Amino acid sequence: MHPLVIRSVIGFALFGFTSATLSGQTWEWTGSAGNAWSEGLNWDAGVPVGGSETILWFDQVPAPEIIHNIAGGLVLNQLNFTENSGPLR
């Protein structure tokens, strides 16, 4: 395969990955109203809506324990934790 073709394929693949990542709806946990996922004030954009592009971030977790209590479960694309999130149990 010609090197230009290989670079083009890789470039389109990377562009597609980046576009998919950037187009997802993102919610960041604030924990400002307790530890329940179903409380809209605990998120920067209200209660998360599950979907193939849903991205959740946990950067600062003030409560020692958070509770996923959204009825019906939640489909996610990404679930992200940082070093500031605290230990997972």
C-alpha positions as CSV (number, residue, x, y, z in Angstrom):
1,M,0.0,0.0,0.0
2,H,1.3,3.5,-0.9
3,P,2.5,5.6,2.1
4,L,0.2,8.5,1.2
5,V,-2.8,6.2,1.3
6,I,-1.8,4.8,4.7
7,R,-1.4,8.3,6.1
8,S,-4.8,9.3,4.7
9,V,-6.5,6.3,6.3
10,I,-4.8,7.0,9.6
11,G,-5.7,10.7,9.4
12,F,-9.4,10.0,8.7
13,A,-9.4,7.4,11.5
14,L,-7.9,9.9,14.0
15,F,-10.3,12.7,12.8
16,G,-13.3,10.4,13.3
17,F,-12.1,9.4,16.8
18,T,-11.6,13.0,17.8
19,S,-14.9,14.1,16.4
20,A,-16.8,11.4,18.2
21,T,-15.1,12.3,21.5
22,L,-15.7,16.0,21.1
23,S,-19.4,15.6,20.1
24,G,-20.4,13.6,23.2
25,Q,-22.5,15.2,25.9
26,T,-20.3,15.7,29.0
27,W,-21.3,16.0,32.6
28,E,-18.9,16.8,35.4
29,W,-19.6,15.8,39.0
30,T,-19.7,18.7,41.5
31,G,-21.2,16.9,44.5
32,S,-22.6,20.2,45.7
33,A,-25.9,18.7,46.9
34,G,-24.9,15.4,48.4
35,N,-23.9,12.0,46.9
36,A,-26.8,10.9,44.7
37,W,-26.3,10.8,40.9
38,S,-30.1,11.5,40.5
39,E,-29.7,15.0,42.0
40,G,-29.2,17.6,39.3
41,L,-27.3,20.0,41.5
42,N,-24.5,17.4,41.8
43,W,-23.7,17.8,38.1
44,D,-22.5,20.9,36.2
45,A,-25.2,20.3,33.5
46,G,-28.1,18.6,35.5
47,V,-28.8,14.9,35.8
48,P,-26.9,12.9,33.1
49,V,-28.9,11.4,30.2
50,G,-27.6,8.0,29.1
51,G,-26.5,7.5,25.5
52,S,-23.8,6.3,23.2
53,E,-22.1,9.7,23.5
54,T,-22.6,10.3,27.2
55,I,-19.3,11.2,29.0
56,L,-19.1,11.5,32.8
57,W,-16.1,13.2,34.6
58,F,-15.3,12.8,38.3
59,D,-12.5,15.3,39.1
60,Q,-13.2,16.5,42.6
61,V,-15.3,14.2,44.7
62,P,-16.1,15.9,48.1
63,A,-18.3,13.1,49.4
64,P,-16.5,10.0,50.5
65,E,-19.1,7.9,48.7
66,I,-21.3,8.6,45.6
67,I,-24.4,6.7,44.8
68,H,-25.6,5.8,41.3
69,N,-29.4,5.8,41.7
70,I,-30.6,6.9,38.3
71,A,-33.7,4.7,37.6
72,G,-33.3,2.3,34.7
73,G,-29.5,2.4,34.6
74,L,-27.3,4.6,32.5
75,V,-25.5,3.9,29.1
76,L,-22.2,5.6,28.9
77,N,-19.5,6.2,26.3
78,Q,-16.9,7.2,28.9
79,L,-16.5,7.2,32.7
80,N,-13.5,9.3,33.7
81,F,-11.7,9.7,37.0
82,T,-8.7,11.8,37.8
83,E,-6.2,11.6,40.6
84,N,-8.4,14.1,42.5
85,S,-11.3,11.8,42.5
86,G,-10.2,9.9,45.6
87,P,-10.1,6.1,46.1
88,L,-12.6,3.8,44.4
89,R,-14.2,1.2,46.6
